[in-house]
Amino acid sequence: MNFDLKIYDKVTSTQDVIERSAKSGAPEGIAALAFAQEQGRGRLGRSWVSPAGKNLALSFLLRPHCAPDKAALLGLLTAVTVCETLQELGLTDIGLKWPNDVLASSRKIAGVLSEASLSGGHIDYLIVGIGLNLNTVLEDFPIELRDIVTSYARETGRRADLRATAKSLLNRFEADYDRFATDGADFIIAKWKKLWAHRDCKVAVNKIEGIAKTIDDSGALILEENGRRTRITAGEVKLIDHP
């Protein structure tokens, strides 16, 4: 697969741009980078608000040949790709929060949104969106978010080029996506676990508390409490305590 990146000054949402392409039959690899979004979307129905021209808003189209229950793995792979791209840019204190949040110095620097369309029990298409805080400074964030979010500029004192970062990220993802098609998902899970920030921590998800032990072969989170394991497929992780 080769990505075809289109760059826009302003869109409602890069997810909307790619969704229109997907519904019109576009092949996988179509990607949209926008310098401003009017209605950026995040996970769990949230909005993604970002100052115009400062951060990366990127979405792309996939048509993977895998079972629907494996689609979440591509969201995990995207989060890994964001981590590795930031490490290449010089960030060191970086990790992952299940399922697809990227952390720097324990604060959120990026999120991944995956939206699938199914047909006849198969994946018709998957739209993957990335919101990555690159050049935002502290004053750009609402006061209530300043302690829980961060950016590349805030962490390093440097700026990153949006176009170059998007292209680097897509190139890195492309190589691992092709590997997924030939070798399966084991390497994705292994990479993700190495970057996982909350392994063996006490967490709560969907009012269920437990120790975050592992993820299974479809990317679901496994919590353990009093010897009993619970499989979580969606939700917001809240950290209770470190081991």
C-alpha positions in Angstrom: 0.0 0.0 0.0 1.1 3.5 -0.8 -0.4 6.6 0.9 -1.8 9.4 -1.1 -1.7 12.5 1.2 -3.9 15.5 0.5 -3.4 18.7 2.5 -6.2 21.1 3.4 -6.2 24.5 5.1 -9.6 23.9 6.8 -12.1 21.0 6.9 -15.0 20.1 9.2 -13.0 17.0 10.2 -10.4 14.9 8.4 -12.5 11.9 9.4 -15.4 13.4 7.3 -13.1 13.9 4.3 -11.9 10.3 4.3 -15.4 9.0 5.0 -16.7 10.7 1.8 -13.8 9.1 -0.1 -14.5 5.7 1.4 -18.2 5.8 0.5 -17.3 6.8 -3.1 -15.2 3.7 -3.4 -11.7 5.1 -3.0 -8.9 2.6 -2.5 -7.1 2.4 0.8 -4.2 4.7 1.3 -6.1 8.0 0.8 -5.0 10.4 3.6 -6.0 13.9 4.7 -4.0 16.4 6.7 -5.7 19.6 7.8 -4.3 22.7 9.4 -7.6 23.5 10.9 -10.8 21.5 11.8 -14.2 23.0 12.6 -15.6 19.8 14.2 -12.7 17.5 15.1 -13.8 14.3 16.7 -12.2 12.2 19.5 -13.0 8.8 21.1 -16.3 8.2 23.0 -18.1 10.9 21.2 -15.9 13.7 22.4 -14.7 16.7 20.3 -11.0 17.2 19.5 -10.2 20.9 19.8 -6.9 22.2 18.5 -5.5 25.7 17.6 -5.4 26.2 13.9 -2.0 25.5 12.3 -0.3 24.2 15.4 -1.1 20.5 15.6 -1.4 17.5 13.4 -4.9 16.4 12.4 -4.5 13.4 10.1 -6.9 10.7 8.9 -6.4 7.8 6.4 -8.4 5.0 4.8 -7.7 1.3 5.2 -9.5 -1.7 3.7 -7.9 -4.4 5.7 -8.4 -8.1 5.0 -9.0 -9.2 8.6 -11.8 -10.2 10.8 -13.8 -7.4 12.3 -12.7 -8.3 15.8 -9.1 -7.7 14.7 -9.7 -4.1 13.6 -8.8 -2.7 17.0 -5.3 -3.9 16.5 -4.8 -1.3 13.7 -5.7 1.4 16.2 -3.1 0.0 18.6 -0.6 -0.1 15.7 -1.3 3.6 14.9 -0.7 4.6 18.5 2.6 2.7 18.4 3.5 4.5 15.2 2.8 7.9 16.8 5.1 6.9 19.7 7.9 5.8 17.4 7.6 8.9 15.3 7.9 11.1 18.4 10.8 9.1 19.7 12.5 9.7 16.3 11.9 13.5 16.9 13.7 13.2 20.3 11.0 12.5 22.9 12.1 9.9 25.4 9.5 9.9 28.3 6.7 8.5 26.2 4.2 5.7 26.6 0.7 4.3 25.8 -2.6 4.3 27.6 -5.1 1.7 26.5 -6.3 1.6 24.0 -5.0 4.4 21.8 -3.8 7.4 23.8 -0.1 8.5 23.6 1.4 10.0 26.7 4.5 12.2 27.2 5.6 12.8 30.8 2.4 11.0 31.8 0.3 13.7 30.0 -1.8 13.1 26.8 0.0 14.2 23.7 -2.0 12.3 21.1 -5.1 10.2 20.5 -6.2 7.8 17.9 -9.8 7.3 16.6 -10.8 4.3 14.5 -14.1 4.1 12.8 -15.1 1.0 10.9 -17.8 0.2 8.4 -18.9 -3.4 8.2 -20.6 -5.2 5.4 -21.7 -8.9 5.5 -19.6 -9.6 8.5 -16.5 -8.2 6.9 -14.7 -4.8 7.2 -15.7 -2.6 4.2 -13.4 0.1 5.4 -11.6 1.5 8.4 -10.9 5.2 8.9 -8.1 6.0 11.3 -7.7 9.5 12.7 -4.8 11.0 14.6 -4.8 14.1 16.7 -1.2 14.9 17.8 -0.2 18.0 19.8 2.9 19.3 18.1 3.5 23.0 18.4 0.9 24.0 21.1 2.3 25.9 24.1 0.9 25.9 27.6 -1.2 29.1 27.0 -3.0 27.4 24.0 -4.6 24.8 26.3 -7.8 25.5 28.3 -6.9 26.0 32.0 -8.7 22.8 33.0 -6.5 20.7 30.6 -3.1 22.2 31.3 -2.2 19.5 33.9 -3.3 16.6 31.8 -2.3 17.3 28.2 1.0 18.3 26.6 2.7 18.8 23.3 6.0 18.2 21.5 6.9 21.9 21.8 6.0 21.9 25.5 8.2 18.8 26.2 11.2 19.8 24.0 11.1 23.6 23.5 11.3 22.9 19.8 8.8 23.0 16.9 8.0 20.2 14.5 6.9 20.6 10.8 3.4 19.3 10.3 3.9 18.1 6.8 7.2 16.3 7.5 5.8 14.7 10.6 2.7 13.4 8.8 4.8 11.9 6.0 7.2 10.3 8.4 4.3 8.8 10.4 2.5 7.5 7.3 5.7 5.9 6.0 6.3 4.2 9.3 2.7 3.0 9.5 2.8 1.7 5.9 5.7 -0.6 6.6 4.1 -2.2 9.6 0.7 -2.4 7.9 2.2 -4.4 5.1 3.9 -6.6 7.7 0.5 -7.1 9.4 -0.9 -8.3 6.2 1.8 -11.0 5.7 2.9 -11.9 9.3 -0.2 -11.3 11.4 -0.6 -9.3 14.6 1.8 -10.7 17.1 4.4 -8.0 16.5 1.8 -5.3 17.0 0.9 -6.6 20.4 4.6 -7.0 21.4 5.4 -3.5 20.3 2.4 -2.1 22.1 3.2 -3.9 25.4 6.7 -2.5 25.4 5.3 1.0 25.4 2.4 0.4 27.7 2.5 2.9 30.6 0.1 1.1 33.0 1.0 -2.5 33.0 0.4 -4.0 36.5 -1.2 -0.8 37.7 -4.5 -0.7 39.5 -7.1 0.9 37.1 -10.8 1.3 36.7 -12.6 0.9 33.4 -16.4 1.1 33.0 -16.7 1.0 36.9 -14.7 -2.3 36.9 -11.5 -2.2 38.9 -8.5 -4.5 38.6 -4.8 -4.8 37.8 -4.0 -4.2 34.2 -2.3 -7.5 33.3 -2.2 -7.7 29.5 -4.0 -7.3 26.2 -5.3 -10.3 24.3 -4.8 -11.2 20.6 -7.6 -8.8 19.5 -6.3 -5.9 21.6 -8.8 -6.2 24.4 -7.6 -5.2 27.9 -7.4 -7.9 30.6 -8.0 -6.8 34.2 -7.4 -9.1 37.1 -9.0 -8.8 40.6 -9.0 -11.5 43.3 -7.8 -14.1 40.8 -10.6 -13.3 38.4 -9.9 -11.9 34.9 -12.2 -9.6 33.0 -11.9 -8.7 29.3 -12.6 -5.1 28.4 -13.1 -4.1 24.8 -13.9 -0.4 25.1 -13.9 2.3 27.8 -11.8 4.9 29.5 -9.0 3.8 31.8 -8.7 5.7 35.0 -5.5 5.1 37.0 -6.1 4.2 40.7 -2.7 3.2 41.9 0.8 2.1 40.9 2.1 -1.3 42.1 
